[in-house]
Amino acid sequence: MCVKPKAALAGLETYTPDVAKASDGAPIRLSVNEGALGASPKAVAALGAMGGAMGAQLHRYPEQIDGALVAAIAAYSGCDAARILPSNGSDELIGLLATAYCDAGDEAIITQYGFLVFRQAITIAGGVAVVAEDDGLTASVEAILASITPRTKLIFLANPNNPTGTMLGRGEVERLIAHVPKHVVIVLDAAYAEYVEDADYTAGADLVDRHENVVMLRTFSKLFGLAQLRLGWGYFPPHIYATIAAIRGAFSVNGAAAVAGAAALADAEFYQRALNHNRQWMPKIQASIRQAGFMPLPSVANFFLIRFADDKAAAKAHAFLAARGILLRKMRPYGLADCLRMSIGTDAEMEAVSAAFKDLEL
């Protein structure tokens, strides 16, 4: 008999970003929600400056929890430094939360169009992902609450949600928390929080401060442009912090990521420029696509969905754009095969997208 993995992994669907090369060189890569303006110049400079010093220390392990990075996150966010835990991308924390709180057969609630990594982490942990249907393309508090059973241990809520670009306001999130049993951990994944300008929004730090079963996850991969370094962080109640810190990899955040992350947080000029860029181009490119006869959907983040007549039209649009060197994300894995997802790129990339949609005939 051959060696077999645990049975829960038999139907595991691998998370596969759409980053294929364009047919004729460097693509316009708008398929993976990366920061449009690249990385903070201060982060790049900090990496360059540490080259010599780090080169002499490459045989040394980094700090288990980098104090300078935690201090920078606390200064930027206003969160209590004692409850901030950096991570190897926020995906690491998603996996650790599922591992820590899901025994075999336990349930964790995800939303209908929520981030695919939630389901993957739950499955790997041996839990059962329970899907709460969305209200249109927005998470439904009523559906989440109706999905709770005695076996529920976790609720994963991306807010803003990827891939739909929708969000729940503070009142709805607080209503959810108020009606969830206190032994159920509510995970607020706020990867795109920086882009939200709605006054009714909260990323969740204040909710973590007020509740013993709420955690908030953040990332450096979007606005701060450090996706290649894999850096995230979480904010936790003390008892959840202790649990996750105990099972987190001892050196999961490398020294280069810690240095670059701290520098990026201090580069207010860069991240304000990145926010202004998104603020300028979101309505502009959506208007252009709409004028070309297609249907971009509203979004509070740095990406949005474009809905087509059906899945065949979406596939044809994807192929046409790819032939122009423009990569958008197919949404079939999310059950939205009639949509493509597009993130905001540079000025030149947005101009190229605008021209391509004018030429697109379905």
C-alpha angles and dihedrals in degrees: 000000000000124000112267133193120236114293094246089070095058094093098031113143112213116230104242120183117211100243101136117151119260117250094249110034133290111021130220092243109205096144104089106046096246122166110277097220099045122233130340110273088226090056091050091048091049091053090050093048093051093053098095096038094045092044088063091048103043091115090060123087116238122244112288089231111013108230096201092051093048090049090051092050091049092050092048098044106028090233124142106267091215090066100042115104120187117212146184091270121318087274088075091058092048089056094045093050091052091047093048099047107028119079116187109296096012116134131239121187121228128176123251096253097024128135110298093224089070092064092043093052092048092050094048089051090054095250130129119248111221114198119219110200117241125235097243101312096332127091113258119223089197092055092047092051091047089054095059115111133168087271095056113118105158141027118200115201122175107204111208088029124231121241100014100050091222127130143197118233124235094264093056093047091049090049089053092050092047093057101039117097111255093240091062115090115225112207115201107196104199099174092143098038095120092063097054116103098174109118089215092065129100124183087210109250092121090049091053088053091054103040134053095212103047126094131180126212126200137177143209092208099087121039094013094049098224098126094131092057093054102224130161139144142210135210116214146176107256097257093049090045090055092051096047094042089053095056099034115108109272094238102018094141112062122219096249092053091050094051094045093045094053091048093048092053089055093051098088092159091060099046092045088052090050091051092048090050091054091045090054099044104039096071093032098055092040090053090050093050090046091051088053088060102261134115119245112184125225117267138179094201137061094278138048143190124250113207120210132192092267143333093281092055090049091051091049091050091049091052093046093050093045089054086057089052093255115130119201125173121260111227101203092108088060095049091254100108092153090063139070123201121223130186126206114265137180124308091262092047092051091050089052091050091049092052092046094054090051088058096043114111121182 
